[in-house]
Structures are given as structure tokens and as C-alpha cells.
Amino acid sequence: MAAHDLNPSDFTTHELLRQYAGILRELRDRGFIRTLNAPAGDFAETLTARAYSGGLAPNSEKSWDVTAGDGRLLQVKARVIAASALSKPIQFSVFRSWSFDAAIFVVFAAETYEVLAAYEVPAVAVRERASVSAWVGGQRLTLSLVSLAALPGCVDVTASLRAALEDLDAQG
């Protein structure tokens, strides 16, 4: 039976979690993610590094995730949402430092992990729009994709990240 023919409802919860852990280990071993946490953030960083001909920051780096091929420092924020929720406000993870040049916002489809949208926004525009969240010790950005795309200097990089995903798929 091919992997795509497996029915998740045939497995116990613990068996599903074991398979999930195994899948995360395999994705890490292949270099697509860096940790065994939920893969969206690591995966978005990998796609961004490939799309920008750059490299990943060390895991200990707090301010940026990717050095672009042109030397810019990029902070990557990822969310996984249902395609039906694209018009609703999206809350991205907290910014605790502003020592980067631009933020890359990547939105994956919850159903398939396809790149639904990706935008590059200058750090100054993100900082001006982000709101303080004292309980998480930083600033958050919560807005719809339409509002995100309207931020000053925003560039739609969806096609570039989709191409990076296609390249990864071609490598197996």
C-alpha cells in the first residue's frame, strides 16, 4: 500500500503521534526543518533561505532567521491556516528584537502545506504597525493578508516561495 493510501483513522492516537514524530525526524534528517517542533516555522525558514539564495541563521540567533544572498537579514514568520480563513486577521508570532532588515510572512494551507501567500515587509513598516503585547514580552502583528500587502514597501514573494517548494519536491 502506498503512503498516500493510508487512512489515519485506522491508527490509534498514539500510533499517529509516533508516525508524526517519525515524519518530523525524517524532515529534519533531510534538512527541510531544523527542530522537532511543529514544522511550519522551520519549513518557512528553509523555503525563504532557498528563495533568497541565502543561509539559515544559527539556532541561537534571536533577531533574524535567514541571511539573504544580498546580505540582508530576514526575520521569518509563518502561520498555518485553513484556506477558507484567508480573509480573516492573522496573528503572527511575537517580535522581540528589530535587528533585521525585513520580515518575511509565510502563510501555509492547513490542508496541504502549500504556500498560500508570502510577503516581504521592511522592518520599519512592521515595527510601526505592530502592537505591544506585554504578556509575551514583545510586539505582535495581527492583520489580514490584504492589510499586510498594503504596508509600505511590501513585496509579494509568494511565487518565489512556491518555486522553492517545487524545487524541494523535485529533490524528493
ROVOBA-514560 format. One line per 10 residues: number of its first residue (from 1); their letters; for each residue x, y, z of N, C-alpha, C, O, CB. Coordinates in steps of 0.1 Angstrom, whole numbers, plus 2048, in hexadecimal, padded with zeros to 3 digits. Glycine has a CB too. Layout:
REM ROVOBA-514560
NUM = a = X Y Z X Y Z X Y Z X Y Z X Y Z  ...
//
This chain:
REM ROVOBA-514560
1 = maahdlnpsd = 809 7F4 800 800 800 800 809 80C 800 812 80D 808 7F6 800 80C  806 816 7F7 80E 822 7F7 80A 82B 802 7FF 82A 808 80B 82A 7E9  814 833 806 812 83C 812 806 845 811 7FF 847 81A 81E 845 814  803 84A 805 7F8 853 803 7EA 84B 804 7E0 851 804 7F9 859 7F5  7EB 83E 804 7DF 836 805 7DB 833 814 7D1 82D 817 7E0 829 7FE  7E4 836 81D 7E2 833 82B 7D6 83C 830 7D5 848 82D 7EE 836 834  7CE 836 839 7C3 83D 83F 7C6 840 84D 7C7 837 855 7B6 835 83D  7C8 84D 851 7CB 850 85F 7C1 84B 869 7C5 848 875 7CD 85F 861  7B5 849 865 7AB 844 86F 7AD 835 873 7A7 830 87C 79D 846 86A  7B6 82E 86B 7B9 820 86E 7C3 81F 87A 7C6 814 87E 7BE 819 862
11 = ftthellrqy = 7C9 82A 87E 7D3 829 889 7CE 82F 896 7C5 837 896 7DF 831 884  7D4 82A 8A1 7D1 830 8AE 7D8 83E 8AF 7E0 841 8A6 7D7 827 8B9  7D4 845 8B8 7D9 853 8BA 7E8 852 8BC 7F0 859 8B7 7D3 85A 8C6  7ED 848 8C5 7FB 847 8C8 803 843 8BB 80E 848 8B9 7FD 83D 8D3  7FD 83A 8B3 804 836 8A6 805 842 89D 80F 844 897 7FC 82B 89F  7FB 84A 89C 7FB 856 894 806 860 899 80E 865 891 7EE 85E 894  807 862 8A6 812 86A 8AC 820 865 8A9 829 86C 8A6 80F 86C 8BB  821 858 8AA 82E 851 8A7 832 854 898 83D 857 895 82E 842 8AA  828 852 88F 82B 855 881 82E 863 87F 837 866 877 81E 851 879  827 86C 885 82A 87B 884 838 87D 889 840 885 882 820 883 88D
21 = agilrelrdr = 83C 878 894 84A 879 899 854 874 88F 85F 87A 88C 84C 873 8A7  851 869 889 85A 863 87F 85B 86B 872 866 86D 86D 855 855 87B  850 871 86F 850 87A 863 858 887 866 860 88B 85D 841 87E 85F  857 88C 872 85F 898 876 86E 894 875 876 89C 871 85B 89D 884  871 888 87B 880 884 87B 885 883 86C 890 888 869 881 877 882  87D 87D 864 881 87C 856 882 889 84F 88C 88C 847 876 873 84E  879 893 851 87A 8A0 84B 886 8A7 851 88D 8AE 849 86D 8A8 84F  88A 8A5 85D 896 8AB 863 8A2 8A5 85D 8AC 8AC 859 896 8A9 872  8A2 897 85B 8AE 891 855 8B0 895 847 8BB 895 842 8AC 881 856  8A5 898 840 8A6 89D 832 8AA 8AB 831 8AD 8B0 826 899 89A 82B
31 = gfirtlnapa = 8AA 8B2 83C 8AF 8C0 83D 8A3 8CA 83A 8A6 8D6 837 8B9 8C2 833  897 8C6 83A 88C 8CF 837 887 8D6 843 882 8E2 842 880 8C7 831  889 8D1 84F 886 8D8 85B 892 8D6 865 89B 8CD 862 879 8D2 862  893 8DE 86F 89F 8DD 878 89C 8D8 886 8A5 8D4 88D 8A5 8EB 879  88F 8D8 88A 88C 8D3 897 881 8C8 896 87C 8C6 88B 888 8DE 8A0  87D 8C3 8A1 872 8B9 8A1 865 8BF 8A6 85C 8B9 8A9 875 8AD 8A9  865 8CD 8A6 858 8D4 8A9 84F 8D4 89D 852 8CE 892 85B 8E3 8AD  843 8D9 89E 83A 8DA 893 841 8E0 888 848 8EA 88A 82D 8E3 897  841 8DB 87C 84A 8DE 871 848 8EC 86A 850 8EF 862 84A 8D4 867  83D 8F3 86C 83A 8FE 863 845 909 864 849 90D 859 82D 905 868
41 = gdfaetltar = 84A 90C 86F 854 917 870 861 913 869 867 91A 861 857 91A 87E  866 907 86D 872 902 867 871 901 857 87A 904 850 876 8F4 86D  865 8FB 853 863 8F9 845 863 907 83E 869 908 833 856 8F2 843  85C 911 844 85C 91E 83D 86A 924 83D 86D 92B 833 853 928 846  872 922 847 880 927 846 888 920 83B 88F 927 834 887 925 854  886 913 83A 88D 90C 82F 889 911 821 892 913 819 88B 8FD 830  87C 913 81F 877 918 812 87D 926 810 881 929 805 868 918 812  87D 92E 81A 881 93C 819 890 93C 815 895 943 80C 87F 944 826  898 934 81C 8A7 933 819 8A9 92F 80B 8B1 935 804 8AE 929 823  8A1 925 806 8A3 921 7F8 89E 92C 7EE 8A4 92E 7E4 89B 914 7F6
51 = aysgglapns = 893 932 7F1 88D 93C 7E8 896 948 7E7 897 94F 7DD 87F 940 7ED  89D 94B 7F2 8A6 957 7F2 8B4 954 7F0 8BD 95C 7F3 8A4 95E 800  8B7 948 7EC 8C5 943 7EA 8CE 946 7F6 8D9 94C 7F5 8CB 94A 7DD  8C9 943 802 8CF 947 80E 8D2 93B 817 8D2 92F 812 8C8 951 815  8D5 93E 823 8D8 934 82D 8D0 936 83A 8CC 941 83D 8E7 933 830  8CE 92B 841 8C7 92B 84E 8D0 930 859 8DC 92E 859 8C2 91D 851  8CA 938 862 8D1 93D 86E 8D4 931 877 8CD 927 877 8C9 948 875  8DE 933 880 8DF 928 88B 8D2 928 893 8CC 932 894 8EC 92B 894  8CF 91C 899 8C3 91B 8A1 8C3 925 8AC 8B8 928 8B1 8C2 90D 8A6  8CE 929 8B1 8CE 932 8BD 8CC 941 8B9 8CB 949 8C2 8DC 931 8C4
61 = ekswdvtagd = 8CB 944 8AC 8C9 952 8A8 8BB 956 8AB 8B1 950 8A8 8CC 954 899  8BA 962 8B2 8AC 966 8B7 8A6 970 8AD 89A 972 8AD 8AE 96D 8C4  8AE 977 8A5 8A8 983 89D 8A5 97F 88F 89C 986 889 8B2 98E 89D  8AB 976 889 8A8 973 87B 8AA 964 879 8B0 95D 881 8B2 97B 872  8A4 95F 86E 8A4 951 86B 8AC 94D 85E 8B1 942 85D 896 94C 869  8AD 957 855 8B3 954 848 8BC 960 844 8B8 96B 845 8A9 951 83D  8C8 95D 83F 8D0 967 838 8CD 965 829 8D0 95B 824 8DF 966 83C  8C8 96F 823 8C5 96E 814 8D2 96F 80D 8DC 973 812 8BB 97A 810  8D2 96A 800 8DD 96B 7F8 8E3 978 7F6 8EF 97A 7F4 8DA 965 7EA  8DB 983 7F8 8E0 991 7F6 8E4 996 804 8E8 9A2 805 8D5 999 7F0
71 = grllqvkarv = 8E5 98E 80E 8EA 992 81B 8DF 997 825 8E3 99A 831 8F4 99D 819  8D3 999 820 8C9 99E 82A 8C5 993 834 8C6 987 831 8BC 9A2 822  8C1 998 840 8BD 98F 84A 8AE 98E 84A 8A7 999 84B 8C2 993 858  8A8 982 84A 89A 980 849 895 979 855 89A 96E 859 897 978 83C  88A 97E 85B 883 977 865 877 970 85F 86F 977 857 87E 981 871  875 964 861 86A 95C 85A 85F 959 865 861 954 870 870 94F 854  853 95C 861 847 959 869 83E 950 860 83A 953 855 840 966 86E  839 945 866 830 93C 85F 824 939 867 824 939 873 838 92F 85C  819 937 85F 80C 932 865 807 927 85C 809 927 850 802 93E 866  7FF 91E 862 7F8 914 85B 7E9 916 85D 7E5 916 868 7FD 905 85F
81 = iaasalskpi = 7E2 919 852 7D4 91C 854 7CC 915 849 7D1 911 83F 7D1 92B 853  7BF 913 84C 7B6 90E 842 7B5 918 836 7B4 924 839 7A8 90A 848  7B4 913 82A 7B3 91C 81F 7A7 924 820 7A6 92F 81A 7B3 913 812  79C 91F 826 790 926 828 791 932 831 788 93B 831 785 91D 82D  79C 933 839 79E 93E 842 7A7 949 83D 7AC 952 845 7A4 938 84F  7AA 949 830 7B4 952 82B 7B0 961 82D 7B8 96A 82D 7B6 950 81C  7A3 964 82D 79F 972 82E 79E 977 83C 79C 983 83F 791 973 828  7A0 96E 846 7A0 972 854 7AD 977 859 7B8 974 853 79B 966 85D  7AE 97F 864 7BA 983 869 7C3 977 86E 7BD 96D 874 7B8 98D 875  7D0 978 86C 7D9 96D 86F 7E3 973 87A 7E8 97E 878 7E1 968 863
91 = qfsvfrswsf = 7E4 96C 885 7EE 971 88F 7FB 969 88D 7FB 95D 88E 7E8 96F 89D  806 971 88B 813 96B 889 81A 96B 896 817 972 89F 81B 972 87E  824 962 898 82B 961 8A4 833 96E 8A7 834 977 89F 835 955 8A4  836 96F 8B4 83B 97B 8BA 849 97F 8B4 852 977 8B1 83C 97A 8C9  84B 98C 8B3 858 992 8B0 85E 997 8BD 858 99F 8C4 857 99E 8A5  86A 992 8C0 871 996 8CD 87D 99F 8CA 883 9A4 8D3 874 98A 8D5  881 9A0 8BD 88C 9A8 8B9 88A 9AD 8AB 882 9A7 8A3 899 99F 8B9  890 9B8 8A8 88E 9BE 89B 89C 9BF 893 89D 9C8 88B 888 9CC 89C  8A5 9B6 896 8B2 9B6 88F 8B2 9AE 883 8B9 9A4 881 8BD 9B1 899  8A9 9B1 87A 8A8 9AB 86D 8A3 9B5 863 89E 9C0 866 89E 99E 86D
101 = daaifvvfaa = 8A5 9B2 856 8A1 9BB 84B 893 9BA 847 88C 9C4 843 8AB 9B9 840  88E 9AE 846 880 9AC 841 87B 99F 848 882 996 84C 880 9AB 832  86D 99F 848 866 993 84D 860 98C 841 85A 993 838 85C 997 858  861 97F 841 85A 977 837 84F 970 83E 851 968 847 864 96D 830  842 973 83A 836 96D 83F 832 962 836 82F 964 82A 82B 977 842  831 955 83B 82E 94A 832 821 944 838 820 941 844 839 93F 831  817 942 830 80B 93B 834 809 92E 82C 808 92E 820 7FE 945 832  808 923 834 806 916 82E 7F8 912 82F 7F1 915 839 810 90C 835  7F3 90A 826 7E6 904 826 7E6 8F8 830 7EE 8EF 82F 7E1 8FF 818  7DD 8F8 83A 7DC 8EE 844 7DA 8E0 83E 7DE 8D6 843 7D1 8F1 84E
111 = etyevlaaye = 7D3 8E0 833 7CF 8D4 82C 7DA 8CD 825 7DA 8C1 823 7C3 8D6 823  7E4 8D5 820 7EE 8CF 817 7FC 8D4 819 806 8CF 813 7EA 8D2 809  7FE 8DF 821 80B 8E5 823 810 8EC 816 81C 8EF 815 816 8DB 828  807 8EF 80D 80A 8F7 801 80C 905 806 806 909 810 7FF 8F6 7F6  814 90D 7FF 816 91B 803 80A 923 7FD 809 924 7F1 824 921 7FD  802 928 806 7F6 930 802 7FA 93E 7FF 7F5 944 7F5 7EB 930 80D  803 944 807 808 951 805 815 953 80C 818 94D 816 7FD 95B 80A  81D 95C 806 82A 960 80D 82D 96E 809 82C 972 7FD 835 956 808  831 976 813 834 984 811 840 988 818 843 983 823 828 98D 816  848 991 812 854 997 818 850 9A5 81C 84B 9AD 813 860 997 80E
121 = vpavavrera = 852 9A9 828 84F 9B6 82D 85B 9BC 834 861 9B5 83D 842 9B6 836  85F 9C8 831 86A 9CE 838 868 9CF 847 85C 9D1 84C 86D 9DD 833  872 9CD 84F 871 9CC 85E 86B 9D9 863 862 9D8 86C 87F 9CA 864  86E 9E4 85E 868 9F1 863 859 9F1 861 852 9F6 86A 86F 9FD 85C  854 9EC 856 845 9EC 854 83F 9E2 85E 834 9E5 862 842 9E8 845  845 9D7 860 83F 9CD 86A 83F 9D3 878 835 9D2 87F 848 9C0 86A  84A 9D9 87C 84B 9DF 889 841 9EA 88B 83B 9EB 896 859 9E5 88B  83E 9F2 881 835 9FD 882 826 9F7 884 81E 9FE 88B 835 A06 876  824 9EC 87E 816 9E6 87F 814 9DC 88A 809 9DA 88F 813 9DF 872  81F 9D6 890 81E 9CD 89A 819 9D3 8A7 81C 9DF 8AA 82B 9C5 89C
131 = svsawvggqr = 812 9CB 8AF 80E 9D0 8BC 815 9C9 8C8 818 9BD 8C7 7FE 9CF 8BE  817 9D0 8D3 81E 9CB 8DE 815 9C0 8E5 809 9C2 8E7 821 9D6 8E8  81B 9B5 8E8 814 9AB 8F0 81C 9A7 8FC 826 99F 8FB 811 99E 8E7  819 9AE 907 822 9AD 913 823 99E 918 82E 99A 91C 81C 9B6 91E  818 997 917 818 989 91D 821 980 915 825 975 91B 80A 984 91E  825 983 909 82E 97B 901 83C 982 900 845 97C 8FA 829 977 8F3  83D 98E 905 84A 995 905 84F 999 8F7 85A 998 8F4 854 98C 90B  846 99E 8EF 84A 9A2 8E2 83E 9A9 8DB 835 9AE 8E1 84E 997 8DA  83F 9AA 8CE 835 9B0 8C6 830 9A6 8BC 837 99D 8B7 83B 9BC 8BE  823 9A7 8B9 81C 99E 8B0 816 9A5 8A4 813 9B1 8A5 811 995 8B7
141 = ltlslvslaa = 815 99E 899 80E 9A4 88E 802 99B 88B 803 98F 889 817 9A4 881  7F6 9A1 88B 7EA 999 888 7E2 9A1 87E 7DD 9AC 880 7E1 997 895  7E1 99C 872 7D9 9A2 867 7D6 998 85C 7DC 98E 85B 7E1 9AE 862  7CD 99C 853 7C9 994 848 7D4 994 83E 7DD 99D 83E 7BC 998 842  7D4 98B 834 7DE 98B 82A 7DD 997 821 7E7 99C 81C 7DD 97E 821  7D1 99C 81F 7CF 9A9 817 7D5 9B4 81E 7DC 9BC 818 7BF 9AB 815  7D4 9B5 82B 7DA 9C0 833 7E9 9BE 833 7F1 9C8 832 7D5 9C1 841  7EE 9B2 834 7FC 9AF 834 802 9B4 827 80D 9BA 827 7FF 9A0 837  7FC 9B0 81C 801 9B4 80F 801 9C3 80C 808 9C8 804 7F8 9AD 804  7F9 9CA 814 7F8 9D9 813 802 9E0 81B 803 9ED 81A 7EA 9DD 816
151 = lpgcvdvtas = 80A 9D9 823 814 9E0 82B 81F 9E6 822 822 9E1 817 81B 9D6 835  824 9F2 826 82F 9F8 81E 83A 9EF 81A 840 9E9 823 834 A05 825  83E 9EF 80E 849 9E7 809 847 9D8 808 850 9D0 805 854 9E9 812  83B 9D3 80A 838 9C5 809 839 9C0 7FB 835 9C6 7F1 829 9C2 80E  83F 9B4 7FA 841 9AD 7ED 83B 99F 7EE 83E 998 7F8 851 9AD 7E9  833 99C 7E5 82E 98E 7E4 838 985 7DF 83D 986 7D4 821 98E 7DB  83C 97B 7E8 847 972 7E4 841 963 7E4 848 959 7E5 853 972 7EE  834 962 7E2 82D 955 7E2 833 94C 7D7 836 941 7DA 81E 957 7E0  835 952 7CB 83A 949 7C0 848 944 7C3 84B 939 7C0 83A 952 7B3  850 94C 7C9 85E 948 7CC 85E 93C 7D7 865 933 7D5 866 953 7D2
161 = lraaledlda = 855 93D 7E1 855 933 7EB 84E 926 7E5 852 91B 7E9 84E 937 7F7  844 928 7DD 83E 91C 7D6 848 915 7CD 849 909 7CD 832 920 7CE  851 91D 7C6 85B 917 7BE 865 90F 7C7 86A 905 7C3 862 922 7B6  869 915 7D2 872 90E 7DB 86C 901 7E0 873 8F7 7E2 875 917 7E7  85F 901 7E3 858 8F5 7E7 858 8EA 7DC 85A 8DE 7DE 849 8F8 7EB  856 8EF 7D0 856 8E6 7C4 864 8E0 7C2 865 8D4 7BF 852 8ED 7B7  86E 8E8 7C4 87C 8E2 7C4 87E 8D8 7CE 885 8CE 7CC 886 8EE 7C5  879 8DA 7DA 87B 8D0 7E5 874 8C3 7E1 879 8B8 7E3 876 8D6 7F2  868 8C5 7DC 860 8B9 7D8 867 8B1 7CD 867 8A5 7CD 852 8BD 7D2  86E 8B8 7C4 875 8B2 7B9 881 8AA 7BE 885 8A0 7B8 87A 8BC 7AE
171 = qg = 886 8AE 7C9 892 8A7 7CF 88E 89B 7D7 896 892 7DB 899 8B0 7D8  881 89A 7DA 87C 88E 7E2 87D 890 7F0 879 888 7F8 883 882 7DE
//
